[in-house]
Structures are given as C-alpha cells and as structure tokens.
Amino acid sequence: MNNGSATLHVVKRFNSKKHRGVVYQGDALAFLRKLKSDSAAIVFLDPPFNLGKVYDKRRSKLDRMPEKEYRRWIEDILDEAVRVLKPGGALYMYHIPRWAVRFGAYLMDRLEFQHWIAVSMKNGFARGRRLYPAHYALLHFTKGEARVLRRPRIAPATCRHCSGLIHDYGGYAHIISRNKGVNLSDFWDDLSPVRHAKHKHRKANELPHKMLERIMAISGAPSLLCIDPFAGTGSAIKAAVRAGLKFAACDLYRSNCRLICQSLILAPNRNLKTKDK
C-alpha cells in the first residue's frame, strides 16, 4: 500500500553551513525504502490518522482506508523506520490514542519503549459514545539504549494577570526559580496546533512548533540526521535545522514541499538548547 503514488522526486538539496539535507516529493514508504539502514538519529512520524479528512480532492480516499489496510500500511512504515534508525536513535510517532496503543504494541517487540507523552488537545469535540478526547499520543521509542536522552526544563506556569507562580510546588518554588524551570513531564498541556492565519501555511492544522522543539531538545544533537516521511509544511524539519541537525524530508504534495524549501531558506539556525522559552 502507498499513500498515493510510488514515485519519488528530489525537490531540493541543501548543502550549506545553515542547512544540510534533502526534500523529496512522493510516497512515504518509497522514501523510507530509499534510505540507508542505521542512518537516522531521529525518525518523526505524523501520518494521516485515517479519520476521513480530505487533504486533496484528487485523492479524497487517502485518509479513509479500511482499517486492516491502514494498519498494514502503517506497520510497513514502522518496519522501515526501525530499519533506518541507528542504534541508540529515537523514533517519535504522533497519533490519536486508539491507534497509538496498537502501533505502540507493534513497536514494543522491535524497539525500547521510553514514553507515552500525552499532548493536550484543546477545542476538541466528543465523538459518538466516547468520552471527550482530551489528548493526542506522542510515542517515544529508542533502538536499544538511547544515545541522547535529555530532560529539558520548562518555565513554570504563571498567572497572566500578576505573573506570579500558579502552583506552590510543595514549598520548593524557590528552588524552581533558582534552577530556572521545572523538569519536563510526559504530560504537555501548554501546546496548541497552529491555527492563526498569521502563522499558518495550509488549510489543515499544523503541529505546535514548541512540540518539535522539545523533541529535538530531548533527542537531538548537532550533525545527527532527522527523518520525516510525512513532513507537511516542515515543522519537524525546521526544528531540526534550528538544532543543527541534518535532515531528509518527504511529503506527497508539491505545495508542501515548496513551503518547506521556502521556510528553510528563511529560517535561522541556532545551537541546540535544552530549555523551553
């Protein structure tokens, strides 16, 4: 199964001090099969969720596969992602919980489980007879023992009126202030998809930039390789570039590939930072 076309084209190669990588247009599975085994330090997967969304009228059924077909396709993606991941490298998969639990179980026999990160979903709506769906799952696995695994600190929550701390942190607020933040947990309730027209590049929601910055802060290091087969408008790739990583990105749509290239040309580079701002 492929996600629209088995063809694969190089859109642009970057080889400068600021950017080192390649942007492809085409099928995600064909892209992964092209890559060398044991080559990537980070593989980030944000596939279509099979919820019936129409990303392109010409391919209106791409996000509406029979469940068995969809599961088989994603498992093929995961097999290739595991193959290209280098020992000690990190695989992140962003999905809804009902699918994340299945694909997480599939990965348990292949990789080392690290985290199920709950990413709060704001402005969601109850579906059918289920409870209100309040989070997405961000799965984090590594190929054996992680070579890079940091615990970033984030700024403590403050009141928007008085700027004081919202929590007393069990009487340890002075330590938090001295250490300039709290340790990042596996529950991220301070993120929102990019929806504002000023920052948004396409009709569909874009991933929170801070989420990708945190992934790079946890698992990234300069000169390592980040792979994204479902790049969209390139949120993960831009975060990787800002952290000094090399990249290989792929998206099915030419328009997304062009946006990635344009944003990379304009995006600044900076050294990897392990603290949220």
Summary of the structure (lengths in Angstrom):
residues: 277
radius of gyration: 18.8
end to end distance: 41.2
largest distance: 59.0
contacts: 861
relative contact order: 0.18
helix: 29%
strand: 25%
